Structure formats: C-alpha cells, structure tokens
Amino acid sequence: MKSLKQLSAALAFVTLSAGSALAAPVTYVVDGTHTFPRFSYSHFGYSTQLSNFTKTTGKVVFDAQAKTGSVDIVIDTTSVNTGFVEFNGHIQGEDFLDTAKFPQASFKSTKVVFEGNKPKSIEGQLTIKGVTKPVTLTVTSFQAMAHPMLKTPTLGANAFTTIKRSEFNAGKYAPYVGDDVRIDLALEALAQ
C-alpha cells in the first residue's frame, strides 16, 4: 500500500511537471526567407508606392497558455527593395533612411494584447534613424502550429501600423510625397 501511495505521488509530480513544461514560453527565431516588412506611401497623390526589405532577423516569444508574448525584430535597412536599383540608393540616402549611419531599424514590443487565444495588437518601440517612438501593430492574422513540412513548431502573423516619416527625420518632400507611411509585416518564425 505504501508503494502504491509513493507511485501515485510520483505520477502526480510528473504530471504537474509536464503541465508546467507545456505551458512554458517558446522562443521562435525569425525565418528571414518568409519575413518581409513592407512600407507604402502616397506618391504626389498619383499612386501608392510599395517597397520592402529583404533582410530581417529577430525572435518572438509566445506562451499560449499564459497569453503572453514578446517580439524583437531587426530590419537591415540596406536591404530596401523599391523595384528600381537607383531608387534603392535614393531611399538609403541621408534624406530618408540614411543607411550609412543607421543600417538597421528595430521594433521591440512592450505589451502584447490578446483577444481569445490570439494576439490582436502589439505595443512597442520602433526605432528608425536613431529615433525611437511608440507604435501599435494591429495583428490581422496569426497562426501557431507544427510546420507541415519541417515538423517544427512554427508561428506566423501579419500586422501593420502607420507612422509619420517626418517624426523619424525622414520627411523630405512631405506633404507632396506622403508623410503617412504604412508599415506591414509578414512574419514567420520557427521554434528554437
């Protein structure tokens, strides 16, 4: 009888420990081949111009049970892609991104707001050209599951925010070239 009680106690401990392990936060590393920050703005009212960055790194921490998380993203601003090589250089110049002095932009979350089991917004600090401002990313889609091909826990999200580029010392030609810039982030990350 004493052995049965000891076995029951041991099983209960193992079960509780396993439950705690399942509820632990998981760290995901950004998949740079499926993560693309994009920005868009009005060009003299003629059209909305779309450009992106091709090199992004970072990590996401997500705890589904506790409904908590964090996001830390770094964008290589020298990887800007406007679709036109000469214009890439123009955007990297001092009047805009000034990549010679500031080769990276970053976003660090301060709070993740959940709706049900999924994040609905992410508050944080956006740094561009050495200027840091608070922004809120609105999450439009979120998925956390095992990757069907890699068999690795993976998460993905789409989110956006709008900033005024003049607040980041990049306001040349405003308001003719729109001061409001929408930033969209398509992100995928794999569990470490």
N, C-alpha and C positions, 0 to 999 in steps of 0.2 A: 504494500500500500504506500509506503514511504517513497519507493522508487517511482510509482505512478505519479505522486504529487510532484516530485522533482522533475520528471519528464514533462508534466503539464506546465510547470513553471518555466522550464527551459523553452518549450514550444511557444508559450505566451511571449517571452522575451524576444525570441527570434521573429515572431510575427510583428511585434511592435517595432523592432529594429528595421525590418523590411519595409514597414509602412512609412517610417521616417525617411528611409533612403529613397523611396518612390516620390516623396513629397519635396525632396531637396531641389534647390535651384539647379538648372542645367545651363552650362555655358556653351554658346554656339559661336563658331568662327564664321565671319562673313565670307561667302563664296563670291569672289571677285568676278567669276565668269557669268554670274547670274544676278549681279547687283549693279544697278545703273541709276545714279542720281541724274535728274534731267531738270533743266530750267527753261522757262518760257517767258516772253515779254512782247509787248506791242512794239512794232517797228513803224513809227510815224503814223500809226493807225491803219497802215496798209494791210498788215498781216501779223499773225502771232508767230514769232520765231521760236524754234525748238532746238535746243542743244543739249549735250550730255557730257558726262565724264566717264572715262573708260577704266579708271583705276581707283578702286575703293577697298579699304580694309576696315577691320573693326571686330567687335564682338557684341553679342546680345546675351543677356542672362534672363532666363524665363523660368518661373515657378508656377505651374498651372494650378497646383493645389492652393498655394497661398495667394494667388492672383497678384503677383508682384513681378517686376522685371526692370531691366535697365538696358540702355542702348548707348554704345560708344562707337561712333563712325568717323573715319578719317578719309577725306577725298583728296586725291592728288590733283591739284588744280592745273598742273601742266598737262594733264590728260584730256583737257577740254576738247570736245569734238563738235564743231559747228556745221560740219559737212563741207567746209571750204578751208584748205590748209592756210592760206594767207589770213583769213579772218580768225582762225585759231590763234595766230600770233597777235592779232589786234586785241582780242579779248584778254590775252595774257599780259598785255601792256600795263603801264602804270595807271592809266585812267580807269581801268576796270579791275582785273584780278591781281595785277602786279605780282606775277608768279616768281619773278626773280627774287623778291623779298619775302613773299608769302606763298611757298609752293604747296601749302596744304590748307584746307578748310576742315572744320570738325563740328560734330554735334555730340553733346553729352547730355543724356537725359537726367532730369531731376525728379521726375514723377511719371509713372505710367498709370493711366486711368482705365479701369476695366468696365465693360458692360457685359454682364453674364460671365462667360468663360474667356472672353477675348478682349484684347486691348482696343479701346476706342479712340484714345488720344495719348500722345507722349509729349510731356512738357520738358523743355531743356534749354541748353545754352548753345547757340550757333555762333561759330567764330569764322569770320571771313576777313582777310586783310588785317589781321590782328585786332579786329573789333569784335567784341562779344555782346550778343543781345539775346534776350529770352524769346523763344518761339514755341508754338504748339503745333505738333504734327497731328493732323487728323488721319486716323487709320481707316482706310476704305476696304481693306480685305486682310485676313490673317488666317494662316494655316499652320498647325503644328502636328506632324505625324512622321512615321518612318518613311524615308525616301523609297519609292517603289523600285528603283534600280540599285541604289547604293546600300539599301537596307540599314541606313543610319538615321537616327532621329534628326529631323530637319524642320526648320520653320521658315516661313516666308510671309512677307507683308508688302502692302502698298500704302503709302502715306504721302501727304502733301502739306505744305504751308505756303504762305505768301509773305514776302518781305519787301521793304523799300531799299533798293540798292544804294540810294544816297545815304542811308544810315550806316552803311558799311564802306564809306569813302569810295564808292564806285558809281557816282551819279552823273557822269559826263553825258551831255546831250538830253538830259531829262528836262522837261517832260516830253519832248518830241519822241525820243526813244523812251518807252515806258519806264517809270520809276518802280512800279509794282512788278515784282518778279515772282512767279510761281515756281516753287521747287517741288518736284515729285521724286519720290524714292521708291524704286522697285528693289526689294531686298530678299535674298535667300541666304541662310546660314546653316551650317552643319554642326552637330554636337561634337565637342572635343573628345 
